[in-house]
């Protein structure tokens, strides 16, 4: 089937002639500008997705998907609560915990910490401490052993290592004739963990739940129950369902609420980066305007001949829309292919650049994440493609409209 003549003429105008190499050069600049902007946008958003996923994984190594806390910080009969929570099909594991503030002392060094009493076997099902152990084992926490595992930054601040003994000072005191004396207990450091989040590495200490109950005088009570789900993004929905089904007075929160500000900030940053980098695509797309304006000026006699042969203004406008859209489409295609290829292989490309330049972009001594993570999401690619193509089409409207308004008599007057 024959192609419309508007399409054929528009495609022909994209090829260089002897007297309009400069126009073709501007077209190439516009094309590669769009390609560069689209590729940069895909790569940057993929890297930000990778950072977001990596940080979320590190946070959830310590924070459970859903946490059920007893009213007043204490809960009786945690087994029943865990059994009721397990009735939800999304819940795959539950573990009790005792959590309280404490003060750790070693020689002259004193640091505040969040002390969490856990059952190692059950805790291993709701959190991922085990892969993040720098030294020691989680199983070293045994009842009545008074062993403790510290975050790496907390241990560094205290100046302790595995095998040292630290003093844990509980806020609950003992009333004596001399006044209130704080409760003290010496713990043996049996391990260090590092999850890569300073908040936890510098302020969290793990002990066995039985030791925590004795230290904080909780008998058989716990602070609450931590849950793990088969889909972490279902946490808000499961938390709402449990709030209406549990028969205990408890406060239920999920990981999206406990770190809402952090993930909201990451999402805002991602949106702002999308807007900023879209401006690169917009600048490149609107270079098409100058290309088409020069093409319209150069082709005025051709436009006049087409009009005298019966071409309508809409047909003339379509010719130049095809020319501009083709420039944008080729640039967009190159950008998508290059951006996707780079995003999928950034773990190879970045180390190669680091070796060539003899430097490291994310030094291990400074950053917890020492390599650029990348997670390509095809939804982002689709959005970027659509936005870039719309910008390229919008850029063709004004020059094409000017071409449609060319007066044939005036254009042919001096021909």
C-alpha positions as CSV (number, residue, x, y, z in Angstrom):
1,X,0.0,0.0,0.0
2,X,1.4,3.4,-1.0
3,X,2.5,5.6,1.9
4,X,1.0,9.1,2.3
5,X,3.0,11.7,0.4
6,X,3.3,13.8,3.6
7,X,5.3,10.9,5.2
8,X,7.4,10.4,2.1
9,X,8.3,14.1,1.8
10,X,9.0,14.4,5.6
11,X,11.3,11.5,5.4
12,X,13.1,12.9,2.4
13,X,13.6,16.3,4.2
14,X,15.6,14.6,6.9
15,X,18.3,13.6,4.5
16,X,21.1,16.1,3.9
17,X,21.4,18.0,0.6
18,X,24.4,19.7,-0.7
19,X,23.2,23.2,0.4
20,X,21.8,22.4,3.8
21,X,24.4,20.4,5.7
22,X,24.1,22.9,8.6
23,X,20.5,22.1,9.1
24,X,21.3,18.4,9.2
25,X,24.1,19.1,11.7
26,X,21.6,20.8,14.0
27,X,19.3,17.9,13.5
28,X,22.0,15.5,14.7
29,X,22.8,17.7,17.7
30,X,19.1,17.6,18.7
31,X,18.9,13.9,18.1
32,X,22.0,13.1,20.3
33,X,20.8,15.6,22.9
34,X,17.5,13.7,23.3
35,X,19.4,10.4,23.4
36,X,21.8,11.7,26.1
37,X,19.0,13.1,28.2
38,X,16.8,10.0,28.0
39,X,19.8,7.7,28.8
40,X,20.8,9.9,31.7
41,X,17.3,9.9,33.1
42,X,17.0,6.1,32.9
43,X,20.4,5.5,34.5
44,X,19.8,8.0,37.3
45,X,16.4,6.7,38.2
46,X,17.6,3.1,38.1
47,X,20.5,4.0,40.5
48,X,18.0,5.8,42.8
49,X,15.8,2.7,42.7
50,X,18.8,0.6,43.6
51,X,19.7,2.8,46.5
52,X,16.1,2.8,47.8
53,X,15.9,-1.0,47.6
54,X,19.3,-1.4,49.2
55,X,18.5,1.0,52.1
56,X,15.1,-0.7,52.5
57,X,16.7,-4.1,52.8
58,X,19.2,-2.8,55.4
59,X,16.4,-1.2,57.4
60,X,14.3,-4.4,57.3
61,X,17.3,-6.3,58.5
62,X,16.6,-4.7,61.9
63,X,13.0,-3.5,61.7
64,X,10.2,-6.1,61.2
65,X,7.5,-5.7,58.6
66,X,4.8,-5.3,61.3
67,X,5.3,-4.7,65.1
68,X,2.6,-5.3,67.7
69,X,3.5,-3.5,70.9
70,X,1.7,-4.0,74.2
71,X,-0.1,-1.1,75.8
72,X,2.3,0.7,78.3
73,X,5.2,-1.2,76.7
74,X,4.3,-4.6,78.1
75,X,2.3,-7.6,76.8
76,X,1.1,-10.7,78.6
77,X,0.6,-14.0,76.7
78,X,2.6,-13.2,73.5
79,X,2.1,-16.8,72.3
80,X,-1.6,-16.1,71.9
81,X,-1.0,-12.8,70.0
82,X,1.5,-14.5,67.7
83,X,-1.0,-17.3,67.0
84,X,-3.8,-14.8,66.2
85,X,-1.5,-12.9,63.9
86,X,-0.4,-16.1,62.2
87,X,-4.1,-16.5,61.1
88,X,-3.4,-13.9,58.5
89,X,-2.2,-15.6,55.3
90,X,0.4,-13.0,54.6
91,X,2.2,-13.6,58.0
92,X,5.0,-16.1,57.7
93,X,6.8,-15.7,61.0
94,X,6.4,-14.1,64.4
95,X,8.9,-13.4,67.2
96,X,8.6,-11.8,70.7
97,X,10.9,-9.1,71.9
98,X,11.7,-7.1,75.0
99,X,12.9,-3.5,74.2
100,X,14.0,-0.8,76.6
101,X,16.6,1.9,77.0
102,X,19.9,1.3,78.7
103,X,23.3,2.8,79.3
104,X,26.4,0.8,78.4
105,X,29.7,1.6,80.2
106,X,33.2,0.4,79.5
107,X,35.9,2.1,81.5
108,X,35.4,5.9,81.1
109,X,33.3,5.5,78.0
110,X,29.5,5.6,78.4
111,X,26.9,5.3,75.6
112,X,23.1,5.2,75.5
113,X,21.6,2.3,73.6
114,X,18.4,0.6,72.7
115,X,18.5,-2.8,74.3
116,X,16.5,-5.5,72.6
117,X,15.9,-8.9,74.1
118,X,15.3,-11.6,71.5
119,X,14.9,-15.4,71.1
120,X,17.7,-16.1,68.4
121,X,15.8,-18.9,66.7
122,X,12.6,-16.9,66.3
123,X,14.3,-13.6,65.6
124,X,16.2,-15.1,62.7
125,X,12.8,-15.6,61.0
126,X,11.7,-12.0,61.2
127,X,15.0,-10.1,60.8
128,X,18.3,-10.6,58.9
129,X,20.9,-10.1,61.6
130,X,22.8,-13.3,60.8
131,X,24.1,-12.2,57.3
132,X,25.3,-8.9,58.9
133,X,27.3,-10.4,61.8
134,X,30.9,-9.0,61.6
135,X,32.1,-11.4,64.3
136,X,30.4,-13.9,66.6
137,X,27.2,-15.7,66.1
138,X,23.6,-14.9,67.0
139,X,23.2,-18.3,68.6
140,X,25.7,-17.2,71.3
141,X,22.8,-15.4,73.1
142,X,21.7,-18.1,75.6
143,X,19.3,-17.7,78.6
144,X,21.0,-16.7,81.8
145,X,24.4,-16.3,80.1
146,X,24.3,-12.5,80.0
147,X,25.9,-12.3,76.6
148,X,25.5,-9.2,74.4
149,X,25.9,-8.4,70.7
150,X,26.6,-4.8,69.8
151,X,26.4,-2.7,66.7
152,X,29.8,-2.0,65.2
153,X,29.6,1.7,65.7
154,X,28.5,1.4,69.2
155,X,31.3,-1.0,70.0
156,X,33.8,1.4,68.4
157,X,32.5,4.3,70.5
158,X,32.9,2.2,73.6
159,X,36.2,0.9,72.5
160,X,35.2,-2.8,73.0
161,X,35.6,-5.9,71.0
162,X,34.5,-9.5,71.3
163,X,35.6,-11.0,74.6
164,X,35.3,-7.7,76.6
165,X,32.8,-7.1,79.4
166,X,30.5,-4.1,79.4
167,X,28.2,-2.9,82.2
168,X,24.6,-2.4,81.3
169,X,22.8,0.2,83.4
170,X,19.0,-0.1,83.4
171,X,16.8,2.9,84.1
172,X,14.8,1.0,86.7
173,X,16.4,1.5,90.0
174,X,16.5,-0.2,93.4
175,X,15.3,1.7,96.4
176,X,17.8,1.6,99.3
177,X,18.2,3.6,102.4
178,X,20.8,5.6,100.6
179,X,18.3,6.4,97.7
180,X,17.5,5.0,94.4
181,X,20.4,2.9,93.0
182,X,20.3,2.0,89.3
183,X,20.3,-1.7,88.3
184,X,23.7,-2.8,86.9
185,X,24.7,-6.0,85.2
186,X,27.9,-7.0,83.5
187,X,27.6,-8.6,80.0
188,X,30.1,-10.4,77.9
189,X,30.4,-9.1,74.3
190,X,30.1,-12.2,72.1
191,X,29.4,-10.6,68.7
192,X,29.3,-7.5,66.5
193,X,26.9,-6.7,63.7
194,X,26.8,-4.1,61.0
195,X,23.7,-3.5,58.9
196,X,24.9,-0.3,57.2
197,X,22.5,2.0,58.9
198,X,24.2,4.3,61.4
199,X,21.0,4.6,63.5
200,X,21.2,0.9,64.4
201,X,24.9,0.3,64.2
202,X,25.5,3.0,66.8
203,X,22.5,2.5,69.1
204,X,21.3,-1.1,69.2
205,X,22.4,-3.9,71.5
206,X,21.0,-7.5,71.5
207,X,20.7,-9.8,74.5
208,X,18.6,-12.9,75.2
209,X,15.0,-12.2,76.0
210,X,15.2,-14.1,79.3
211,X,18.1,-11.9,80.4
212,X,16.2,-8.8,79.4
213,X,13.2,-9.9,81.4
214,X,15.3,-10.4,84.5
215,X,17.2,-7.1,84.0
216,X,14.0,-5.0,83.5
217,X,11.9,-7.0,86.0
218,X,9.3,-8.1,83.4
219,X,8.8,-11.7,84.6
220,X,7.2,-13.5,81.7
221,X,5.9,-10.3,80.0
222,X,7.4,-9.0,76.7
223,X,7.3,-5.6,74.9
224,X,5.5,-7.0,71.9
225,X,5.6,-9.3,68.9
226,X,7.4,-8.7,65.5
227,X,6.0,-10.1,62.3
228,X,7.4,-11.0,58.9
229,X,5.2,-11.0,55.8
230,X,5.5,-12.8,52.5
231,X,5.1,-9.4,50.8
232,X,6.6,-6.4,52.6
233,X,4.4,-4.0,50.6
234,X,1.3,-5.6,52.2
235,X,2.4,-4.4,55.7
236,X,0.0,-1.4,55.9
237,X,-2.9,-3.5,54.9
238,X,-2.0,-6.3,57.3
239,X,-1.5,-3.9,60.2
240,X,-5.0,-2.4,59.6
241,X,-6.6,-5.9,59.5
242,X,-4.8,-7.0,62.7
243,X,-5.9,-3.8,64.5
244,X,-9.5,-5.0,64.1
245,X,-9.0,-8.6,64.9
246,X,-6.6,-8.9,67.9
247,X,-8.3,-9.1,71.3
248,X,-5.5,-7.4,73.2
249,X,-4.9,-3.7,73.9
250,X,-1.9,-3.1,71.6
251,X,-0.4,-0.6,69.3
252,X,0.3,-1.9,65.7
253,X,2.8,-0.2,63.4
254,X,4.4,-1.2,60.1
255,X,7.8,-0.4,58.6
256,X,6.3,2.2,56.3
257,X,5.1,4.2,59.3
258,X,8.1,3.8,61.5
259,X,10.4,5.2,58.7
260,X,7.8,7.3,56.8
261,X,9.8,10.5,56.7
262,X,12.9,8.7,55.3
263,X,11.1,6.9,52.5
264,X,9.0,10.0,51.7
265,X,12.3,12.0,51.4
266,X,13.7,9.4,49.1
267,X,10.6,9.5,46.9
268,X,10.6,13.3,46.8
269,X,14.3,13.3,45.8
270,X,13.5,10.8,43.0
271,X,10.7,12.9,41.7
272,X,12.8,16.1,41.8
273,X,15.6,14.3,39.9
274,X,13.1,13.2,37.3
275,X,11.9,16.8,36.8
276,X,15.5,18.2,36.7
277,X,16.7,15.7,34.2
278,X,13.6,16.0,32.2
279,X,14.7,19.6,31.5
280,X,17.7,18.1,29.6
281,X,15.4,16.2,27.4
282,X,13.2,19.3,27.0
283,X,16.1,21.5,25.9
284,X,17.2,18.9,23.4
285,X,13.7,18.4,22.2
286,X,13.1,22.1,21.6
287,X,16.3,22.3,19.6
288,X,14.1,20.6,17.0
289,X,12.3,24.0,16.9
290,X,15.4,25.8,15.5
291,X,16.0,22.9,13.1
292,X,12.5,23.0,11.7
293,X,12.4,26.8,11.5
294,X,15.5,26.8,9.4
295,X,14.1,23.9,7.3
296,X,10.9,25.8,6.7
297,X,12.9,28.9,5.6
298,X,15.0,26.8,3.3
299,X,12.0,25.0,1.8
300,X,9.6,27.9,1.2
301,X,9.7,27.4,-2.5
302,X,9.0,23.7,-2.1
303,X,6.1,24.5,0.2
304,X,4.7,27.0,-2.3
305,X,4.9,24.4,-5.1
306,X,3.1,21.9,-2.9
307,X,0.3,24.4,-2.2
308,X,-0.1,25.3,-5.9
309,X,-0.4,21.5,-6.6
310,X,-3.3,21.3,-4.2
311,X,-1.7,20.4,-0.9
312,X,-3.7,21.7,2.1
313,X,-2.2,23.6,5.0
314,X,-2.8,20.6,7.2
315,X,-0.7,18.4,4.8
316,X,2.1,20.9,4.8
317,X,2.0,21.0,8.5
318,X,2.1,17.1,8.6
319,X,5.3,17.1,6.4
320,X,7.3,19.0,9.0
321,X,5.7,17.2,12.0
322,X,7.0,14.0,10.4
323,X,10.4,15.4,10.0
324,X,10.6,16.6,13.6
325,X,9.0,13.5,15.0
326,X,11.5,11.3,13.2
327,X,14.4,13.2,14.7
328,X,12.8,12.8,18.2
329,X,12.0,9.1,17.6
330,X,15.6,8.2,16.5
331,X,17.1,10.1,19.5
332,X,14.6,8.5,21.8
333,X,15.4,5.1,20.5
334,X,19.1,5.6,20.9
335,X,18.6,7.0,24.4
336,X,16.4,4.1,25.6
337,X,18.7,1.4,24.2
338,X,21.8,3.1,25.7
339,X,20.2,3.9,29.0
340,X,18.8,0.4,29.5
341,X,22.1,-1.2,28.6
342,X,24.0,1.0,31.0
343,X,21.5,0.6,33.8
344,X,21.7,-3.2,33.5
345,X,25.5,-3.2,33.4
346,X,26.4,-0.4,35.8
347,X,28.1,-2.9,38.1
348,X,30.6,-3.5,35.3
349,X,30.9,0.0,33.8
350,X,31.5,1.9,37.1
351,X,34.3,-0.4,38.3
352,X,35.9,-0.1,34.9
353,X,35.8,3.8,35.0
354,X,37.2,3.6,38.6
355,X,40.1,1.5,37.4
356,X,40.8,3.9,34.5
357,X,40.7,7.0,36.7
358,X,42.4,5.4,39.6
359,X,39.8,6.5,42.1
360,X,36.7,5.1,43.9
361,X,33.5,7.0,43.8
362,X,32.0,5.5,47.0
363,X,34.9,4.8,49.3
364,X,34.3,2.0,51.9
365,X,35.8,4.2,54.6
366,X,33.2,6.9,54.1
367,X,30.1,5.2,52.7
368,X,28.2,2.1,53.9
369,X,27.2,1.4,50.3
370,X,30.5,1.2,48.4
371,X,29.1,0.3,45.0
372,X,26.4,1.8,42.8
373,X,23.3,-0.4,43.0
374,X,20.9,-0.3,40.0
375,X,17.4,-1.5,39.7
376,X,15.8,-1.0,36.3
377,X,12.0,-0.5,36.5
378,X,10.2,-0.7,33.2
379,X,7.5,1.6,34.4
380,X,10.1,4.3,34.7
381,X,11.4,3.5,31.2
382,X,7.8,3.8,29.8
383,X,7.2,7.1,31.6
384,X,10.5,8.6,30.3
385,X,9.8,7.4,26.8
386,X,6.3,8.9,26.8
387,X,7.4,12.2,28.2
388,X,10.3,12.6,25.8
389,X,8.2,11.7,22.8
390,X,5.5,14.2,23.8
391,X,8.1,16.9,24.2
392,X,9.5,16.1,20.7
393,X,6.0,16.3,19.2
394,X,5.2,19.6,21.0
395,X,8.4,21.1,19.6
396,X,7.3,20.5,16.0
397,X,4.0,22.3,16.3
398,X,5.1,25.9,15.9
399,X,7.5,25.5,13.0
400,X,4.9,23.3,11.2
401,X,2.2,25.8,11.8
402,X,4.5,28.5,10.3
403,X,5.1,26.3,7.3
404,X,1.3,25.9,6.8
405,X,0.9,29.7,6.7
406,X,3.5,30.3,3.9
407,X,2.0,32.4,1.1
408,X,2.7,30.6,-2.2
409,X,2.7,33.8,-4.3
410,X,5.1,35.6,-1.9
411,X,7.4,32.5,-1.7
412,X,7.6,32.2,-5.6
413,X,7.9,35.9,-6.3
414,X,11.7,35.8,-6.7
415,X,12.1,32.2,-7.9
